[in-house]
Amino acid sequence: MMYVGIAIIVLMFAISLYTDTKGWRIKNIVTLPAALIGLILSFFYFHPLHVSLYVVLLIIIGGIGWVINLWKAGDTKLILSSAVWGMFIMGPNLLFVLFYYLAFLVFHLIIGHILGLKKYKFNLKKYMLSLTTKVNETYGKMPGTFVIMCSFFIALFITK
């Protein structure tokens, strides 16, 4: 089942990266069915309590980030579905969820600030004076799927 999980994650990231670069959207048709199928199968392969805690932690952290506008809803759904299939690689490891969101948040903010600095030709003084806009507005120049993929593999490497 691990190889099926890897194949679905790669396929999901590939399709999402394509749609995200073309139209700046991560399609629900890619993320939601994959998350639902992975969630249903995970209850047959792992202890239901462990799966439930894993998914609740994913939803809570993702929901908080979405509600306070740290990232978009599509990012949260892609993280959820890739992490659900990530269970088949490493099991329902709660540390993976924490490292995944931490890596995503760090990359998200770093890239946002680098793009913001680039906009002001790396003039730190002008950039610091312009920080009244959200990082999200500057961040939109790069597909979130790329950052999510990097975060997934870093979290996988750290927790494996």
C-alpha positions as CSV (number, residue, x, y, z in Angstrom):
1,M,0.0,0.0,0.0
2,M,3.0,2.3,0.5
3,Y,3.7,2.3,-3.2
4,V,0.1,3.2,-4.0
5,G,0.4,6.1,-1.6
6,I,3.6,7.3,-3.2
7,A,2.0,7.0,-6.7
8,I,-1.1,8.9,-5.6
9,I,0.9,11.7,-3.9
10,V,3.1,12.1,-7.0
11,L,0.1,12.2,-9.3
12,M,-1.8,14.6,-7.0
13,F,1.2,17.0,-6.8
14,A,1.8,16.8,-10.5
15,I,-1.8,17.7,-11.4
16,S,-2.0,20.4,-8.7
17,L,1.3,21.9,-9.8
18,Y,0.1,22.1,-13.4
19,T,-3.3,23.7,-12.5
20,D,-1.7,26.0,-10.0
21,T,0.8,27.3,-12.5
22,K,-1.8,27.7,-15.3
23,G,-4.7,29.2,-13.3
24,W,-3.4,29.8,-9.7
25,R,-5.9,27.2,-8.4
26,I,-5.6,23.9,-6.7
27,K,-8.6,21.9,-8.0
28,N,-11.0,20.3,-5.6
29,I,-11.5,17.4,-8.0
30,V,-7.9,16.4,-7.4
31,T,-7.7,16.9,-3.6
32,L,-11.0,16.0,-2.1
33,P,-11.7,12.6,-3.7
34,A,-8.1,11.6,-3.0
35,A,-8.4,12.7,0.6
36,L,-11.7,10.9,1.1
37,I,-10.5,7.6,-0.5
38,G,-7.3,7.7,1.5
39,L,-9.1,8.4,4.7
40,I,-11.5,5.5,4.2
41,L,-8.7,3.1,3.4
42,S,-6.6,4.3,6.3
43,F,-9.3,3.1,8.8
44,F,-8.7,-0.4,7.4
45,Y,-4.9,-0.3,7.7
46,F,-4.4,1.6,11.0
47,H,-6.0,1.9,14.4
48,P,-9.1,4.2,14.0
49,L,-8.1,6.3,17.1
50,H,-4.7,7.1,15.6
51,V,-6.2,8.0,12.2
52,S,-8.8,10.2,13.9
53,L,-6.2,12.1,15.9
54,Y,-4.0,12.5,12.9
55,V,-6.8,13.9,10.7
56,V,-8.2,16.1,13.4
57,L,-4.8,17.6,14.0
58,L,-4.5,18.2,10.2
59,I,-7.8,19.8,10.0
60,I,-7.4,22.0,13.0
61,I,-4.0,23.4,12.1
62,G,-5.0,23.8,8.4
63,G,-8.2,25.5,9.4
64,I,-6.5,27.9,11.7
65,G,-4.0,28.9,9.0
66,W,-6.8,29.3,6.5
67,V,-9.1,31.4,8.8
68,I,-6.3,33.8,9.7
69,N,-5.3,34.1,6.0
70,L,-1.8,32.5,6.3
71,W,-2.6,30.4,3.3
72,K,-5.5,29.6,0.9
73,A,-8.2,26.9,1.2
74,G,-6.7,25.0,-1.8
75,D,-3.3,24.8,0.0
76,T,-5.0,23.4,3.1
77,K,-6.9,20.7,1.0
78,L,-3.7,19.7,-0.8
79,I,-1.8,19.4,2.5
80,L,-4.7,17.4,3.9
81,S,-4.9,14.9,1.0
82,S,-1.1,14.5,0.7
83,A,-0.8,14.0,4.4
84,V,-3.6,11.4,4.4
85,W,-1.8,9.4,1.8
86,G,1.5,10.0,3.6
87,M,0.1,7.8,6.4
88,F,0.6,4.9,4.1
89,I,4.3,5.7,3.9
90,M,5.0,6.3,7.6
91,G,1.9,5.6,9.6
92,P,-0.3,8.1,11.4
93,N,2.7,10.0,12.9
94,L,1.5,13.2,14.6
95,L,5.0,14.7,14.5
96,F,4.8,14.5,10.7
97,V,1.7,16.7,10.7
98,L,3.4,19.3,12.9
99,F,6.6,19.3,10.9
100,Y,4.7,19.4,7.6
101,Y,2.8,22.6,8.6
102,L,5.9,24.1,10.2
103,A,7.9,23.6,7.1
104,F,5.1,25.0,4.9
105,L,4.7,28.0,7.1
106,V,8.5,28.7,7.2
107,F,8.8,28.3,3.4
108,H,5.7,30.3,2.8
109,L,6.9,33.3,4.8
110,I,10.5,33.1,3.6
111,I,9.5,33.0,-0.1
112,G,6.9,35.8,0.5
113,H,9.5,38.1,2.0
114,I,12.1,37.3,-0.7
115,L,9.5,38.1,-3.4
116,G,8.7,41.3,-1.4
117,L,12.3,42.3,-1.3
118,K,12.7,41.6,-5.0
119,K,9.8,43.9,-5.7
120,Y,11.6,46.7,-3.9
121,K,14.9,45.8,-5.6
122,F,16.3,44.4,-2.3
123,N,16.2,47.8,-0.7
124,L,15.5,46.7,2.9
125,K,14.5,50.2,4.1
126,K,11.7,50.6,1.5
127,Y,10.6,47.0,2.0
128,M,10.3,47.4,5.8
129,L,8.2,50.6,5.3
130,S,5.9,48.7,2.9
131,L,5.0,45.8,5.3
132,T,1.5,47.0,5.7
133,T,0.3,44.5,3.1
134,K,0.0,40.8,3.8
135,V,2.7,38.5,2.8
136,N,0.0,36.5,1.0
137,E,-0.5,39.3,-1.6
138,T,3.2,39.2,-2.5
139,Y,3.4,35.4,-2.2
140,G,0.8,34.8,-5.0
141,K,3.5,35.1,-7.6
142,M,4.6,31.5,-7.0
143,P,2.4,28.4,-7.0
144,G,1.7,27.2,-3.5
145,T,1.9,23.6,-4.7
146,F,5.6,23.9,-5.1
147,V,6.1,25.0,-1.5
148,I,3.7,22.3,-0.3
149,M,5.7,19.6,-2.2
150,C,9.0,20.8,-0.7
151,S,7.4,20.9,2.8
152,F,6.0,17.4,2.3
153,F,9.4,15.9,1.4
154,I,11.2,17.8,4.1
155,A,8.7,16.7,6.8
156,L,8.9,13.1,5.5
157,F,12.7,13.2,5.7
158,I,12.7,14.7,9.2
159,T,10.2,12.3,10.7
160,K,11.3,9.1,8.8
